[in-house]
Amino acid sequence: MDENGSLYVVDYGKHEVRRYRRGESQGIVVAGGNGSGNRLDQLSYPQYVFVDRDHSVYVSDCGNHRVLEWVEGAKQDIVVAAGQGQGNDLTQLSYPEGVVVDQLRTVFVADRGNH
């Protein structure tokens, strides 16, 4: 949830993240929503979401082994962690899950495949 009480839900099967404001039943897509894939407007089996004070949405994109930031209103994301395929190099992740971002915009990721 963000500071305004909006709920963000990861839909693993639809490869998207939706935001539901109070009183809404449909919600709107705020990340992904263009099918499974590795383009900058797609997700592949998203796992976890974190929303910062500016309403940027950070998503652990498990199937693409990366973490993405979707700035509010953006049509595509920015890769903020990994993005160089699956592996254990410093520029790689292996099935990232939990993601948290601190006030300095440092991204912390639980990297399941690399323990």
C-alpha positions as CSV (number, residue, x, y, z in Angstrom):
1,M,0.0,0.0,0.0
2,D,1.1,3.6,-0.6
3,E,0.7,6.5,1.8
4,N,-2.7,7.4,0.1
5,G,-4.1,3.9,0.9
6,S,-3.9,2.6,-2.7
7,L,-3.3,-1.1,-2.9
8,Y,-0.8,-2.6,-5.4
9,V,-1.3,-6.2,-6.4
10,V,1.1,-8.4,-8.4
11,D,-0.7,-10.6,-10.9
12,Y,1.8,-13.4,-11.6
13,G,-0.3,-15.0,-14.3
14,K,-1.1,-11.8,-16.2
15,H,2.4,-10.5,-15.9
16,E,1.3,-7.1,-14.5
17,V,0.9,-5.0,-11.4
18,R,-2.4,-3.2,-10.7
19,R,-3.2,-0.3,-8.4
20,Y,-6.5,-0.2,-6.6
21,R,-7.6,3.1,-5.1
22,R,-10.2,3.1,-2.3
23,G,-13.6,2.3,-3.8
24,E,-12.3,1.0,-7.1
25,S,-13.0,-2.6,-8.1
26,Q,-11.1,-2.8,-11.4
27,G,-7.9,-1.0,-10.7
28,I,-5.4,0.1,-13.3
29,V,-2.2,-1.4,-14.7
30,V,0.8,0.4,-13.4
31,A,3.5,-2.0,-14.5
32,G,3.6,-4.6,-17.3
33,G,0.3,-5.5,-18.8
34,N,1.6,-6.3,-22.2
35,G,1.9,-10.1,-21.9
36,S,5.0,-12.1,-20.8
37,G,8.3,-11.0,-22.2
38,N,11.5,-9.1,-21.7
39,R,10.8,-5.8,-23.4
40,L,10.8,-2.6,-21.3
41,D,7.0,-2.6,-21.3
42,Q,6.7,-6.3,-20.2
43,L,7.1,-8.5,-17.1
44,S,7.7,-12.2,-16.8
45,Y,6.3,-13.7,-13.7
46,P,6.6,-10.7,-11.4
47,Q,6.9,-11.6,-7.7
48,Y,7.0,-8.7,-5.3
49,V,6.3,-4.9,-5.5
50,F,7.5,-1.9,-3.5
51,V,6.1,1.6,-3.9
52,D,8.2,4.6,-2.9
53,R,7.0,8.1,-1.8
54,D,7.0,9.4,-5.4
55,H,4.7,6.4,-6.4
56,S,7.4,4.7,-8.4
57,V,6.7,1.0,-8.5
58,Y,9.6,-1.4,-8.1
59,V,9.0,-4.9,-9.3
60,S,11.0,-8.1,-8.9
61,D,10.7,-9.5,-12.4
62,C,11.5,-13.1,-11.6
63,G,11.3,-14.6,-15.1
64,N,13.7,-12.0,-16.5
65,H,16.1,-12.1,-13.5
66,R,15.9,-8.3,-12.9
67,V,14.3,-5.6,-10.8
68,L,12.5,-2.8,-12.6
69,E,11.3,0.7,-11.7
70,W,8.1,2.0,-13.2
71,V,7.8,5.8,-12.6
72,E,4.2,6.9,-12.1
73,G,2.5,7.3,-15.5
74,A,5.4,5.6,-17.5
75,K,4.7,3.3,-20.4
76,Q,8.0,1.4,-19.9
77,D,10.3,0.6,-17.1
78,I,13.9,1.3,-16.1
79,V,16.1,-1.7,-15.1
80,V,17.5,-0.9,-11.6
81,A,19.1,-4.2,-10.6
82,A,20.7,-6.8,-12.8
83,G,19.3,-7.1,-16.3
84,Q,22.2,-9.2,-17.7
85,G,20.4,-12.5,-17.6
86,Q,20.4,-15.2,-15.0
87,G,23.6,-15.8,-13.1
88,N,25.6,-15.1,-10.0
89,D,27.8,-12.2,-11.4
90,L,27.5,-8.8,-9.8
91,T,25.3,-7.6,-12.7
92,Q,23.0,-10.7,-12.5
93,L,20.2,-12.1,-10.4
94,S,18.7,-15.6,-10.3
95,Y,15.0,-15.5,-9.6
96,P,14.7,-12.3,-7.6
97,E,11.9,-12.1,-5.1
98,G,11.5,-9.6,-2.4
99,V,12.4,-6.0,-3.1
100,V,12.7,-2.9,-0.9
101,V,14.0,0.6,-1.6
102,D,15.2,3.0,1.0
103,Q,15.0,6.8,1.1
104,L,18.3,7.1,-0.7
105,R,16.9,4.9,-3.5
106,T,19.2,2.0,-2.7
107,V,17.5,-1.2,-3.9
108,F,17.6,-4.3,-1.8
109,V,16.7,-7.6,-3.4
110,A,16.2,-11.1,-2.1
111,D,18.0,-13.3,-4.7
112,R,16.4,-16.7,-4.4
113,G,18.5,-18.6,-6.9
114,N,21.8,-17.4,-5.5
115,H,20.7,-17.8,-1.9
